[in-house]
Amino acid sequence: MKIKFNQSSSLLSVLLIAALVTGCNGSDNSSSSNSSTQSTSNTSISGLAYDAVTNSVFSVNNFGTLCSISVSKVPGDISCNIAMPVNIVITSQVVSDGSGNIYALGKQVGSNVGYLMQYKTQDQTWTTTQIQLPYLAAFNKILYRANKLYLSDPNDGTLYTITLGANTVASITNYFIESPAVVEDFDTSGNLYFSHQTNNLDSATFRTVLATTAYVVPAGSAGGNLASQFGVGNVNINDMAYVNNKIYACADSNFIYSPTGSTAANNWQVLTNQAKPTYFSCDYLTTDSANLYYVEAIWVDENTFSNGYINKVAV
Amino acid sequence: MSAKRQLLKYISATLLCLGVFSTVTYANSAPKSLKGGVSPTWAVLGAPTLYTTGMPTSTIICVDTTNSTVGSNPQAGFTLNSSVSGIELNSVLNLGVKAELPKIESYGGLNANLNASFSANAKNTEYSYNYTYLYTYSSEATFPIISYGDTNLSPSGKAAREAGLEAFMNTCGDSYVSSLRAGTVLAVDVKVTFQNKEEAESFFESAAAGGYGALGGITTYISSSQLAKNAVMSISAMQLGGTPESLNQILGYDSTTGGYYATACGVANSPAACQKTIDAILLYANTLSTQISGGTNLYFFNPVLGWYSKLGISVPDPQALSAETQAAQSSVINQINLSQSRIIFLSNYKQNSLPLQADVKTYIDKQIHTLQARIDYINSAAVDCFNANAETCPRIVGEITQRIKSTPDAFGFSKDNYNKLNSAWYYTYGNRSTYIVPVSLFGAYATIAGTTDNPLDKPGLAATVYSAQENGVSYVTQFDIPDIDFLFWGSYNTCLPASNDDKFATTRNFICRDGIFNTPTPVQFIATTNPI
């Protein structure tokens, strides 16, 4: 018998999640291991999060190690030498709660044991709690709002939330009108923005044309058909962030933005990057409300390509 | 003025100017760039050539062609009845045919003209298979040998010879065009482009086993293959000589390909559209003979080379290039071919509907950018490798290597990243083979799982591959994959090394558990080339 999980059987979904959430009553202030410093010269980092307490930007590298750079050193290479909890690696992108905590999902090396990870940036200490989600945390983006983490299942249209402290997991099936969806950011009203990659066949060339369509879901709603398209869908977006009533995005070799309240009829506008008038790239971005900090890919030498370089542009 | 009209004008101008060329004095120094000299219509009677490449060394005619003739009874040569080889195509397109130059079919890519562009487009790649056809209608053009000795030289040739052997070789080459065809040529290329390497490879094997039909039956031949059901067929045509503007009524003008005409149709959903285009081309081909009636609008092609020494002119026979020079030429051609194939893979990967993460998208964009810059730079810098200055090629290759090394922003190539993307794993459970292919450079993968007979039809479920390093060598420590038996759709299996696993082997033995019943399931993961 084939059981359709997470799509038609939300009851089963809840039961299964309950079964999978393990160890929720036992947080562990883990001792840290001194992982060796990873050079960013030939590594990739995923996601970006700004921490106001230490005035730094955080990320995770391809070994699942937390990385950081003080904004005073931007532009520059991010450093991935933060001591990690013993035998646990980060398996998602990282997110800041704006109050000195960095959150991520993690995994015990060589096991199927998952963790919710909290890093206090001021004290440089970790707290890890066993938690199991019924989907793959393949370096997906996660969001923070009002003591909850928000995640999207990369394989279907389910939204997951983790209530911090209680460490309980809840889900809303068919939350995303298009899937797979990437949760992008909240605005100050609590509306959730997400993106979806479209793969349309060009009728003239019979080639697939990739583009990104952005959507906004009203605060507190169940999503689905309540989502509306945000901006025209003919752009190619890597990452999005809310700043001062606008949504900014990395898009090919441009920063683009559109004010909150935009619809499918509104074209994205281009933010000129004065520092880089010619070709540049932007993988991920975060903000301190005055600047966008972004991951730029650079050639280190003839054979080495790095995307561990952090740059900034004023907004 | 359209490119075609310019081409026709150039053909006419060339014919009219033969006499003028004969009064021009020899060039004092070797031509520094062949690009200007290698127009699609360089092949005229007496044109000086380097025998080992079959290509011109300058535009100065060094032999006396005053009494040249063009036959008055043109005949059909190729008639679209069977596909032609790359060598035959290049010969008709005046791109050189000397077999001793390694991979001479790639040579056309070094010349920035429409013929070279068409020839390059007609080359097979890992993703595409080409059926190329020719229709030719022509007479022989030649000139009589009036005596034996230096009297066969034109005034320019005599001046060059009197200036010394080196000046003569630089200006007049070691050979010349002794005869060629004059008429019109229609070249048609039917390209079948597949969605991934696996489908293309399977089709290549079946096509190699089968015969090639005439152009009229090629649509039926291709569309009857189950292997091509997801393929795109594109038809390109180029006419030289005659009045090629008429071709525009059949195929749309394609500005991106530099002036020849192309159209595309899906093999599965619009074979009739493909056939309609081909039928129109076949009808059109029957009108070509009328387009050159009266000896007008002639295109000269298929040059036959003669040696000056055999005319009794006191210069050495053509010499083979040194082994060092041939190696340098090969290096240039290989570097261009390699860069082109890498661009094709990266472009195809980005267009394959995978949920690529930002780092891969950026890497692909930037890598294509620098690889294309490499090709453009090598094309420009290596021109002398294939003309009369060919012996300077080893030095040129050294300079190219140094320049690429010292300017990574412009020409960088990340072998590590490229190899990561071009690698995949696959496992088999039951009768179902599933590939997992990278969508990031840090462990995020996606499945390409079989839901139908075609194992590559269903992309996109997330997977994660965890790695570690030992003494600088990476190995996989864990696979997280979608539920292997699909019992719990949406859940996943965690797979850890089995006791008999060798972590550095290409076939890995793992035990997978679904996290629900936790029944251990042995699964082999096999490292392979990315099938996309």
HADDOCK unambig.tbl for C-alpha pairs under 7 A between the chains (distance, minus, plus):
assign (segid A and resid 1 and name CA) (segid B and resid 487 and name CA) 6.85 0.50 0.50
assign (segid A and resid 2 and name CA) (segid B and resid 486 and name CA) 6.81 0.50 0.50
assign (segid A and resid 2 and name CA) (segid B and resid 487 and name CA) 4.98 0.50 0.50
assign (segid A and resid 2 and name CA) (segid B and resid 488 and name CA) 6.75 0.50 0.50
assign (segid A and resid 3 and name CA) (segid B and resid 487 and name CA) 5.94 0.50 0.50
assign (segid A and resid 3 and name CA) (segid B and resid 488 and name CA) 5.40 0.50 0.50
assign (segid A and resid 3 and name CA) (segid B and resid 489 and name CA) 6.25 0.50 0.50
assign (segid A and resid 4 and name CA) (segid B and resid 488 and name CA) 6.59 0.50 0.50
assign (segid A and resid 4 and name CA) (segid B and resid 489 and name CA) 5.28 0.50 0.50
assign (segid A and resid 5 and name CA) (segid B and resid 488 and name CA) 5.92 0.50 0.50
assign (segid A and resid 5 and name CA) (segid B and resid 489 and name CA) 5.02 0.50 0.50
assign (segid A and resid 5 and name CA) (segid B and resid 490 and name CA) 5.48 0.50 0.50
assign (segid A and resid 6 and name CA) (segid B and resid 490 and name CA) 6.60 0.50 0.50
assign (segid A and resid 44 and name CA) (segid B and resid 359 and name CA) 6.94 0.50 0.50
assign (segid A and resid 44 and name CA) (segid B and resid 441 and name CA) 6.39 0.50 0.50
assign (segid A and resid 44 and name CA) (segid B and resid 442 and name CA) 6.31 0.50 0.50
assign (segid A and resid 62 and name CA) (segid B and resid 442 and name CA) 4.19 0.50 0.50
assign (segid A and resid 62 and name CA) (segid B and resid 443 and name CA) 6.91 0.50 0.50
assign (segid A and resid 110 and name CA) (segid B and resid 477 and name CA) 6.60 0.50 0.50
assign (segid A and resid 110 and name CA) (segid B and resid 478 and name CA) 6.36 0.50 0.50
assign (segid A and resid 110 and name CA) (segid B and resid 496 and name CA) 6.47 0.50 0.50
assign (segid A and resid 112 and name CA) (segid B and resid 494 and name CA) 5.88 0.50 0.50
assign (segid A and resid 134 and name CA) (segid B and resid 491 and name CA) 5.59 0.50 0.50
assign (segid A and resid 135 and name CA) (segid B and resid 490 and name CA) 6.79 0.50 0.50
assign (segid A and resid 135 and name CA) (segid B and resid 491 and name CA) 5.74 0.50 0.50
assign (segid A and resid 135 and name CA) (segid B and resid 492 and name CA) 6.48 0.50 0.50
assign (segid A and resid 136 and name CA) (segid B and resid 462 and name CA) 6.74 0.50 0.50
assign (segid A and resid 136 and name CA) (segid B and resid 463 and name CA) 6.72 0.50 0.50
assign (segid A and resid 138 and name CA) (segid B and resid 444 and name CA) 5.20 0.50 0.50
assign (segid A and resid 138 and name CA) (segid B and resid 463 and name CA) 6.79 0.50 0.50
assign (segid A and resid 138 and name CA) (segid B and resid 464 and name CA) 5.67 0.50 0.50
assign (segid A and resid 139 and name CA) (segid B and resid 444 and name CA) 6.67 0.50 0.50
assign (segid A and resid 154 and name CA) (segid B and resid 462 and name CA) 6.36 0.50 0.50
assign (segid A and resid 155 and name CA) (segid B and resid 461 and name CA) 5.56 0.50 0.50
assign (segid A and resid 155 and name CA) (segid B and resid 462 and name CA) 6.41 0.50 0.50
assign (segid A and resid 155 and name CA) (segid B and resid 490 and name CA) 6.97 0.50 0.50
assign (segid A and resid 199 and name CA) (segid B and resid 353 and name CA) 5.72 0.50 0.50
assign (segid A and resid 204 and name CA) (segid B and resid 264 and name CA) 6.77 0.50 0.50
assign (segid A and resid 205 and name CA) (segid B and resid 264 and name CA) 5.69 0.50 0.50
assign (segid A and resid 206 and name CA) (segid B and resid 232 and name CA) 6.45 0.50 0.50
assign (segid A and resid 206 and name CA) (segid B and resid 265 and name CA) 6.97 0.50 0.50
assign (segid A and resid 206 and name CA) (segid B and resid 266 and name CA) 6.51 0.50 0.50
assign (segid A and resid 208 and name CA) (segid B and resid 351 and name CA) 5.67 0.50 0.50
assign (segid A and resid 209 and name CA) (segid B and resid 351 and name CA) 6.58 0.50 0.50
assign (segid A and resid 210 and name CA) (segid B and resid 351 and name CA) 6.68 0.50 0.50
assign (segid A and resid 238 and name CA) (segid B and resid 358 and name CA) 5.30 0.50 0.50
assign (segid A and resid 281 and name CA) (segid B and resid 362 and name CA) 6.59 0.50 0.50
assign (segid A and resid 283 and name CA) (segid B and resid 358 and name CA) 5.03 0.50 0.50
assign (segid A and resid 283 and name CA) (segid B and resid 359 and name CA) 5.98 0.50 0.50
assign (segid A and resid 283 and name CA) (segid B and resid 362 and name CA) 6.76 0.50 0.50
assign (segid A and resid 299 and name CA) (segid B and resid 408 and name CA) 6.03 0.50 0.50
assign (segid A and resid 299 and name CA) (segid B and resid 409 and name CA) 5.59 0.50 0.50
assign (segid A and resid 299 and name CA) (segid B and resid 412 and name CA) 6.67 0.50 0.50
assign (segid A and resid 301 and name CA) (segid B and resid 408 and name CA) 5.27 0.50 0.50
assign (segid A and resid 301 and name CA) (segid B and resid 412 and name CA) 6.97 0.50 0.50
assign (segid A and resid 302 and name CA) (segid B and resid 405 and name CA) 5.44 0.50 0.50
assign (segid A and resid 302 and name CA) (segid B and resid 408 and name CA) 4.39 0.50 0.50
assign (segid A and resid 302 and name CA) (segid B and resid 412 and name CA) 4.49 0.50 0.50
assign (segid A and resid 302 and name CA) (segid B and resid 413 and name CA) 6.19 0.50 0.50
assign (segid A and resid 303 and name CA) (segid B and resid 412 and name CA) 5.94 0.50 0.50
assign (segid A and resid 303 and name CA) (segid B and resid 413 and name CA) 5.21 0.50 0.50
assign (segid A and resid 303 and name CA) (segid B and resid 414 and name CA) 4.63 0.50 0.50
assign (segid A and resid 303 and name CA) (segid B and resid 415 and name CA) 6.49 0.50 0.50
assign (segid A and resid 304 and name CA) (segid B and resid 414 and name CA) 5.26 0.50 0.50
assign (segid A and resid 305 and name CA) (segid B and resid 414 and name CA) 5.84 0.50 0.50
